[in-house]
Amino acid sequence: MTRPNHAFSANLKGTEQLREKLVGEITRFERQLDALKISDEPVDFSMMQTYKELIHSRREMLGHLPPAF
């Protein structure tokens, strides 16, 4: 006799919440990077690189999450 796996369904919900958070952060960092690119201020290459790395790391995390159903 098998029991329902409630932990599994809870993990899927947590994964979906994490996915939404990562997508939101990626979007926010992309907007900030775009704002730096079009700014009239002197180019801050270190800040641009930081945003690129933040975006890359979050995309990598997204790629390691189980697929959404």
N, C-alpha and C positions, 0 to 999 in steps of 0.2 A: 504494500500500500504506500502510495506516495503522498507527501504533504505539499501544499502550495508553498512556493518559494517566495515569501513576502520580502525577504532581503533583496532578492534579485529585482523585483519591481521597484523597490526603494532606490536601489543603485541606479536604475535607468532614469528615475526622476532626477536624482542628483546629477547624473551625467548630462541630462538635458539642461539643467540650470547652469552647469559649468559651461556647456556649449554656448548658451545665450550670453553669459558673462564674457567669455572670450571674444565672441563676435562683436559685442558692444565695445570692448576695449580696443579691438583692432580698428573698428570704425572711428573711434575717438582719436586714436593715435594717427591714423591716416589723415584725418582732418587737420590735426595739429601740424603734421608734416607738410601738408599742402599749404597751410597758412604761413609756415616758415618760408616756403619756396616763393610765395608771391609777395612777401613782406618787403617794404621799402627800407627796412633796417639792414645793416650789414649781415651777410650770410654767416650763420652760426653752424659751421659744419659738424661740430661735435654733437650739437643738439639734434641735427638732422640724422646723424648716424645712430644716436641713441633711439630715436623713434623707429628707424628702420630695424634695429635689433629687437626692440620691443614687439613690433609687428611680426617679425620673423619667428620669434620664440612662441608667440601665441598661436600663430598658424601651425607651427610644429606640434604644439600641444593638441590643437584641434584634430590634427591628422592622426594622433594616437588614441583618440577617444573612439569607443565603439560606435558603429553607425546608428543614426537616429532611426526610429521606427515610425 
